[in-house]
Amino acid sequence: MMNLYHSIQTNRSVPRMRTVHEAAEELRRMDEGTAVTEYHIRQLAINNIIPRVKAGKKYLINLDALIAYLADPSASELDGGTVR
């Protein structure tokens, strides 16, 4: 019998959710000279430009969506492709 964890793992990938601070740290690990700040990531989330989930007082950011947005802001589906 297949357990629930295995079923979820094989049927879809789990999003890499990070706090704003953790997302900024991940970006710094990828590019130590990045100019992207925690404030900027938070503003992208607050303005619904990148997907986020509110968990208590914190926002959880989908790291892959953040990276995709930073790679091509004009392709954003959430805000119609406009850069604010």
Stockholm file with secondary structure:
# STOCKHOLM 1.0

chainA/1-84         MMNLYHSIQTNRSVPRMRTVHEAAEELRRMDEGTAVTEYHIRQLAINNIIPRVKAGKKYLINLDALIAYLADPSASELDGGTVR
#=GR chainA/1-84 SS CCCHHHHHHHHSCCCCEEEHHHHHHHHHHHCTTCCCCHHHHHHHHHTTSSCEEEETTEEEEEHHHHHHHHHCGGGCTTTTTCCC
#=GC SS_cons        CCCHHHHHHHHSCCCCEEEHHHHHHHHHHHCTTCCCCHHHHHHHHHTTSSCEEEETTEEEEEHHHHHHHHHCGGGCTTTTTCCC
//
